[in-house]
């Protein structure tokens, strides 16, 4: 290995370190994430200069992403308000796909997936423990949000990590072919984290994420054909319902009472009107908060900043073509990750966990604009990238993994 190759390897290690730091610090807010991603991008550019070559790993999402970016750019140009607003709306879009392509080009070995998962687990454990500390410090106080500014962001974060925890908990590794499964403290550790995150998710009082995690975990059970999940989750759900405080039970029952969500229903009706008036390019990325007051129904009282539904949000801001391309992107994602399950058990567990997390967050997105939070948006696209990257790794049965 010559000096240039050694330098390239060192730079790749630095890129991975700052990526892992950005993952761990996502709950702390966007500032640290931007700092670490900035250093990561700078180091990556230096690596390409040293290497004297441009890298691009094609994926099945490339064409829908490219078309989505083009439509997003067109929406801000056609519906131009101010340079700041146009730049902010379009930069959010670019930030999603920057996070995605970081992963796709960074992950080349299974060991990297393991490091990402470990860092994410310890970050989630930190978030969970701080949330529990809030409960102890202020029993019966405000709704729990941990390091996040809103309890809804905490709930969405938990929804993304919980399927991965369960997938790893059910995964059985072997020392070598023919040896008995190894359980150990790792499975106990994962079980404790799963129960703590389930407990904390209940205390966020967020109904959308509650519904999302149930659908995501049940879909995992169907894909893996695992009776433990298909039977265990409903049992855990019933147990949680009966032992939870009355406030949580009332909140859970209200899912089936639309009158509790009248403002959102009014908003969605207005979204249909907005889309009807701007069918091709929408009202422009980032302009929902300015246009919505003009379309508010007479009975509506809340001036929402976003549609509380990612599909309505995209349709209103980017038009029907933007929504169709987004659905195309999701179709290609699930086709790539769930159409073929890897022979490697660890990769299979991770891949299904990542995909179930995306299913859970998409169900959640029927009641929230999950990309309104840059932290959740970045983490979501990290996970989409991880699922694609793990699927692209060659199937390999490596004893001891």
Secondary structure, DSSP 4 states (H G I P E B T S, - for coil): --HHHHHHHHHHHHHHHHHHHHHHHGGG-HHHHHHHHHHHHHHHHHHHHHHTS------TTHHHHHHHHHHHHHHHHHT---HHHHHHHHHHHHHHHHHHHHHHHH--SHHHHHHHHHHHHHHHHHHHHHHHHHHHHTTT-SPP-TTSSSHHHHHHHHHHHHHHHHHHHH--EESSTTSPEE-HHHHHHHHHHHHHHHHHHHHTT-HHHHHHHHHHHHHHHHHHT-HHHHHHHHHHHHHHHHHS-HHHHHHHHGGG-GGGGHHHHHHHHHHHHHHHHSTTTTT-TT-HHHHHHHH--TT-----SS-SSHHHHHHHHHHHHHHHHHHHHHHHHHHHHHSS--SSHHHHHHHHHHHHHHHHHHHHTTTS-GGGSHHHHHHHHHHHHHHHHHHHSPP---TT-
